[in-house]
């Protein structure tokens, strides 16, 4: 599982020029329930989903082709964050969450 911060490796800047920004969209609900996922309009395999509890936000972003996942875990109180990447969404969620809270869960060192 790959984990990195935003400063570890930077991609090359896209060429200058006019670029149009768009947003992810949600499909209309067919069963009256809330729609929980978003996708790129021109590429429905590129998906986004956000989950949360009272302490943590988990932001799941699929690869452009839908073949893997990047999950960002954010501590709601401190805004500290970690990122994990893997093939399965559940693996990235677990990895990002555990990396975020790992230091807090370790028992004190024996002296």
N, C-alpha and C positions, 0 to 999 in steps of 0.2 A: 504494500500500500504506500503510495507516495504522499508525503506530507511536506509542505513548505510554506514559508511566509511569503508575502507579496514581494519582499525585497531580495529573496534568494536568487532568482533568475528573472530577468526582464526580457520580454520578447522585443523584437525590432519594432519601432514605431511604424504604423501603417503609412502608406504614401500620403503626402499632403493632397488636398483637393476637397471637393465638395462631397460629403457623405451624408446620407439621410439616416437619422436615428429612428428606430421604431421600438415598439413595446411588445412584450409577450401578451397574448390574449387568452381568454377562457372560452371554452365552448359553452353553448347554452345548455342548461340542465334539461335532461329529458325526463327525469323522474321527480322533479321538484326539490331535490336535495341541493345543498351548496356545492358549487364546483370548487375543488380543492387544488387543481393543477392548472398551470398555464403552459402555453407553448408558443413558439414562434409561428406567426401566421403563414409564412412561406415554407416553413419546415416543421411540421407537427411532431417530428421525432426529437426535436430540440425542446426539452421540457424543463419546467421550473416548479418547485413546490416548497412551501415554507411550513414548518411545524414548530410548535412552541409549547413549553410549560411555564410555570411561574419563574423559573430560573434561567432557561436556555432557549435560544432560537436555533433551529437547524434549517439551513437553506440548502436545498438539493438542486443541482443543476446538471442536466444530462449532457453528455458529449453532443457535438453537432449532429452526429449520425445516430444518437440514442444508444451507443454501444458501451458506455461507461458513465460514471458519475463523479462529480465533485461536490463535497458537502462542506459548508462553512458552519462551524459551531460558534455561537456568540453567547458569552455570559451576559445576561441582561443587566446585572448590577454594575459591572466594571467595563463592559464592552470589549473585554479581552476576547480574542478569536483564534481559532485554529482551522486548518484546511486539510482535508484528506481526499484522496482520489483512488478509485478502484473500479472494478467491473460492476459489482453489485451495490445498489443503493444502501442496503442494510449494513454492508461492510464499511462504507464510507461514513455513514452516520455514527456507527459504533467507534470507528477510529478517530473521527474528529471530536466526538464527545469525550472519549477517554483521554485524548491528548490535552483537551482543554482543562479537565479537572484532575489530571494525573498527579500533579504536585500537591494538590489539596488532600488527596486520598492516601498518600503514602504515610505510613506510621513514622513517628519520630525515630531518628537514628539512635541506636544504643551507644552509650558512651562508656 
